[in-house]
Amino acid sequence: MAMERPRRREPARAALAAVVLGATLAAADAARAVEPRTTLSLDQYARGNPEGVTVSATLARQWDQPDGAGPLAQGRYALASAGLGLCPAWAQLSLGGEWVPVAPLQLRAQYDLFGFFGANGALLAVAGPDARFGRDELTALAGRERAGLGHRLLLAPTLRARAGLVILRSQTDVALYRLTAEAGFRYESEYDTLVGRDDVVLQNRTALLVPWPGAGAAVLVGPVHEITWAARADLARERIGGLAYWTPAGPVLGLDRPRILVYAGVNLRDRNRAGEPFAIVGVGGDVDVAPRRAAPEPTSAASRP
């Protein structure tokens, strides 16, 4: 089994990041050192059931390690990032770091500071851990939102590999929450669950992706399985669906790496939406602010192999 060639991960959004962002079928480059690259990533996500829209901008600096012998030593890197996110309910400031010590393992840690607007579902109080929060229930609770702050520490290890044309990505989110709100339970829109003032949310999303016939690496498609659990409410949700991810070979409209992602499926196990469909659409791209350059090849005859 060959290891997937890593690529810098896109801005972390719990709705999408664990699925495919970063997946690629590109072959490994020849072993050589490269200079760091600074990239601005711009993304917009819309989802249905539950409904929501988020925009984000992330500035990242990546340092690649020279490739070593064997597949485990290919594509290693370290990355630091800072980002801003915005939706109708909150604004988000993120600081993160990412490290690939060996090809199949991607490690990420991120701190998020949320500013809740007190409207559009922000810090929406519910009756307790057994409360329902479907579309009708959330509409009926309008006006119980609160303004405030929230802190989240996100730890997100990802396992990835490739066997022939098949790419495997399995990411687990460990999200630790601290909300500046009175005791009780609040609706958390990003994971679509209930959280207490101090809480932990776990999520795993595993995808098997293959290139669309005739499209090469430009289009990846495949099944996705997702499960989410909120600790204090002891609340679980399970989904299964399909994903399509498109990224062209070259720049489009000034974006060095544009992308479109569509993720849709059905809720297998959900207190509020069991048996109902869901969908997420993401559109975005990267701009290389300070492109990296390959190290010059040896020029003297004595230095050539």
C-alpha positions in Angstrom: 0.0 0.0 0.0 1.4 3.4 -1.0 1.1 6.3 1.2 -1.0 9.3 0.0 1.1 12.2 -1.1 0.3 14.9 1.6 -0.7 18.4 0.7 -1.3 21.4 2.9 -4.6 21.1 4.6 -7.3 23.8 3.9 -8.8 25.9 6.6 -10.3 23.7 9.3 -14.1 23.6 9.2 -15.7 20.8 11.2 -18.3 20.5 8.5 -15.8 19.5 5.8 -12.2 19.3 6.8 -12.2 15.6 7.8 -13.5 14.5 4.4 -11.2 15.3 1.6 -9.6 18.7 1.7 -5.9 17.9 1.1 -6.5 14.7 -0.7 -4.6 14.3 -4.0 -3.4 11.7 -6.5 -0.3 13.5 -7.5 2.8 11.4 -7.6 5.7 12.2 -5.2 8.2 14.8 -6.4 11.9 13.9 -6.5 13.5 14.3 -3.1 14.8 17.8 -2.7 14.5 20.7 -0.3 12.1 23.6 -1.1 11.6 27.0 0.4 8.6 27.8 2.6 5.4 28.9 1.1 2.8 31.4 2.4 -0.8 30.8 1.3 -4.1 32.6 1.7 -7.1 30.3 1.6 -10.6 31.6 0.9 -13.6 29.4 1.4 -17.4 29.5 1.6 -19.6 26.7 2.8 -23.4 26.3 2.6 -25.4 23.4 4.1 -28.9 22.1 4.3 -30.6 20.3 7.2 -29.5 22.1 9.2 -29.2 25.3 7.2 -26.1 27.5 7.5 -23.6 29.6 5.6 -19.9 30.2 6.7 -17.1 32.1 5.0 -13.5 31.9 6.1 -10.0 33.2 5.3 -6.8 31.5 6.5 -3.2 32.6 6.2 -0.7 29.7 6.4 3.0 29.3 6.3 4.3 25.8 5.4 7.8 24.3 5.8 8.5 21.2 3.8 11.1 18.5 4.9 13.3 16.9 2.2 11.9 13.6 1.1 13.8 10.6 2.5 14.1 7.0 1.4 10.9 5.0 1.4 7.2 5.9 1.3 7.0 6.9 5.0 9.5 9.7 4.5 7.6 11.4 1.6 5.8 14.7 1.8 6.6 15.6 5.4 6.0 19.2 6.5 5.1 21.6 9.3 2.6 24.4 9.1 1.3 27.4 11.1 -1.9 29.2 10.4 -4.2 32.0 11.5 -7.7 32.4 10.3 -11.0 34.3 10.5 -14.5 32.8 10.1 -17.9 34.4 9.9 -21.5 33.2 9.9 -24.8 34.9 10.9 -24.4 33.6 14.5 -20.7 34.2 15.3 -17.3 35.4 14.3 -14.3 33.1 14.8 -10.5 33.7 15.2 -8.3 30.6 14.8 -4.7 29.9 15.5 -3.4 26.5 14.5 -0.4 24.3 13.8 -0.1 21.1 11.7 2.7 18.5 11.4 3.2 15.5 9.2 6.0 13.4 10.9 5.4 10.4 8.6 3.4 10.3 5.4 0.3 8.5 6.7 -0.2 10.6 9.8 -1.3 14.3 9.8 -1.5 16.0 13.3 -3.3 19.3 13.8 -4.0 21.4 16.9 -6.1 24.6 16.7 -7.4 27.2 19.2 -10.7 29.0 18.3 -12.1 32.1 19.9 -15.8 32.6 19.1 -17.7 35.9 19.5 -21.4 35.1 19.6 -23.7 37.8 18.3 -26.8 37.0 20.4 -28.9 36.3 17.3 -29.5 33.7 14.6 -29.1 30.8 17.0 -26.0 32.0 18.8 -25.7 30.4 22.3 -29.3 29.3 22.0 -30.4 27.8 25.3 -32.4 24.5 25.4 -34.3 22.8 28.1 -31.7 20.2 28.8 -29.6 17.3 27.4 -32.7 15.5 26.1 -34.1 18.5 24.3 -34.9 18.2 20.6 -33.4 20.8 18.2 -34.8 20.1 14.8 -35.8 22.9 12.4 -39.2 23.5 14.1 -37.8 23.4 17.6 -35.0 25.9 16.8 -37.5 28.2 15.2 -39.7 28.1 18.3 -36.7 28.9 20.5 -35.8 32.1 18.6 -35.2 35.0 21.0 -33.4 32.8 23.6 -30.0 33.5 22.0 -27.2 35.1 24.1 -24.2 37.2 23.2 -20.9 36.0 24.7 -17.6 34.3 24.0 -16.6 30.7 23.5 -13.2 28.9 23.5 -12.4 25.7 21.7 -9.3 23.6 21.6 -9.4 21.3 18.6 -7.1 18.3 18.2 -7.4 16.5 14.9 -5.2 13.5 13.9 -5.8 12.2 10.4 -4.8 8.8 9.0 -4.4 8.6 5.2 -3.1 6.2 2.7 -3.4 5.2 -0.9 -3.8 1.7 -2.5 -3.6 2.1 -6.3 -6.2 4.7 -7.1 -8.1 4.5 -3.8 -7.4 7.2 -1.2 -8.3 6.6 2.4 -8.8 9.6 4.9 -9.9 9.1 8.4 -9.9 12.1 10.7 -11.0 12.3 14.3 -11.8 15.7 15.9 -11.5 16.1 19.7 -13.1 19.4 20.4 -12.9 20.8 24.0 -15.4 23.7 24.6 -15.5 26.4 27.3 -18.4 28.8 26.9 -18.9 32.1 28.9 -22.5 31.4 29.5 -24.6 30.3 32.5 -25.0 26.7 33.3 -27.1 24.6 31.0 -27.0 23.3 27.5 -26.6 25.3 24.3 -27.1 24.5 20.6 -23.8 24.2 18.8 -24.4 24.8 15.1 -21.0 23.7 13.7 -21.3 20.1 14.9 -25.1 20.3 15.1 -25.3 19.1 18.7 -25.8 20.2 22.3 -22.9 21.3 24.5 -22.6 22.3 28.1 -20.6 25.2 29.4 -17.5 22.9 29.6 -17.8 20.0 27.2 -16.1 17.7 24.7 -17.3 16.7 21.3 -15.8 13.8 19.3 -16.3 13.3 15.6 -14.8 10.9 13.1 -15.3 11.1 9.4 -13.8 8.5 7.1 -13.8 8.6 3.3 -12.7 6.3 0.5 -12.1 8.3 -2.7 -11.3 7.4 -6.3 -10.8 9.5 -9.4 -13.9 10.0 -11.6 -13.4 7.9 -14.8 -11.8 10.1 -17.5 -11.2 13.1 -15.1 -7.9 12.0 -13.6 -7.0 13.6 -10.4 -9.2 16.6 -11.1 -12.4 14.9 -9.7 -12.4 12.6 -6.6 -15.6 10.8 -5.6 -16.5 8.2 -2.9 -18.5 7.2 0.1 -18.2 8.9 3.5 -19.1 7.6 7.0 -19.5 10.1 9.9 -20.2 9.8 13.6 -20.4 12.6 16.2 -20.8 12.4 20.0 -21.3 15.1 22.6 -20.1 14.0 26.0 -22.2 15.9 28.6 -25.5 15.4 26.6 -24.4 11.8 25.7 -25.8 12.6 22.2 -24.7 10.7 19.1 -25.4 11.1 15.4 -24.4 8.9 12.5 -24.4 9.8 8.8 -23.5 8.1 5.6 -23.2 9.8 2.3 -21.2 10.5 -0.9 -18.7 13.1 -1.7 -17.4 14.8 -4.9 -14.3 17.0 -4.9 -13.1 19.0 -7.9 -9.8 20.8 -8.3 -8.3 21.7 -11.7 -4.7 21.3 -12.6 -4.0 25.0 -13.0 -5.1 28.4 -11.7 -8.7 29.7 -12.3 -9.9 33.3 -11.7 -6.7 34.2 -9.9 -6.9 31.3 -7.5 -3.8 29.0 -7.6 -5.8 26.0 -6.4 -9.6 26.5 -6.8 -11.9 23.8 -5.4 -15.5 22.8 -5.3 -16.8 20.2 -2.8 -20.3 18.5 -2.6 -21.1 16.2 0.3 -24.6 14.8 0.6 -26.2 11.8 2.3 -28.7 10.7 4.9 -28.8 10.7 8.7 -28.8 7.1 9.9 -29.0 7.9 13.6 -30.1 11.3 14.8 -32.5 12.5 17.5 -33.9 15.2 15.3 -33.3 14.2 11.6 -33.1 10.4 11.4 -33.8 9.2 7.9 -33.6 12.8 6.5 -31.2 13.9 3.9 -28.4 16.5 4.4 -26.1 18.4 2.0 -23.0 20.6 2.2 -21.4 22.6 -0.6 -18.0 24.2 -0.4 -16.4 26.6 -2.9 -12.9 28.2 -2.4 -9.3 28.3 -3.4 -5.8 29.2 -2.5 -3.6 32.2 -3.4 0.2 31.8 -3.0 1.2 35.0 -1.3 4.9 34.0 -1.2 5.4 31.0 -3.5 8.1 28.6 -2.7 10.8 27.7 -5.2 12.6 24.5 -5.7 16.2 24.3 -4.8 18.5 24.8 -7.8 19.7 21.6 -9.4 23.5 20.9 -9.3 25.3 22.4 -12.2 28.9 21.0 -11.9 29.7 17.7 -13.4 31.3 16.6 -10.2 28.2 17.1 -8.3 26.0 15.0 -10.6 25.4 11.4 -9.8 
